[in-house]
Structure formats: structure tokens, C-alpha cells
């Protein structure tokens, strides 16, 4: 009976704090890992959003040029298209 009491006392006084300490540190590491992953995914999403915005700007510029070609009556359409193709090939 006394051996059981000593074992229970040892588990409560030493085993429980050690187990909780290790578990707490493991949880802190897991939480830091999750925060790092979230920051990385956030940075990737921001980069993709910037790429999409730049792509959209380029497309809008091209549409403006096409609108100008169609609406300007003094410009020969075939000549302007060829010039734009030449400009695009140089870029």
C-alpha cells in the first residue's frame, strides 16, 4: 500500500509537471509552425494578386489601343496592327 502511495506521489509531483511542460513546448512549436505557414501562404497570395493586377493592366492597355484603332478613322487598320505586332515582338 505504501509503495502505491509513493508511486502516485511521484507521478503527481514529478511526472505530471514534466508531461505538461513537454506538451506545452510541443504545442508552442506547433503554433509557431502554423503561424509561419500562414505567413508564407499570405505572402504567396499577395504575390499572385500583384501578378494578376499587372496582367490585368497589360490587358487593359491592349484593349485601349484596340479601341483607339477602331475608333480613329484616320488610321489605316492593317498598318497599325502590323506596327503593334512589331512592337510586341520587340518586347
Order of alpha helices (4+ residues) and beta strands (2+ residues): alpha-alpha-alpha
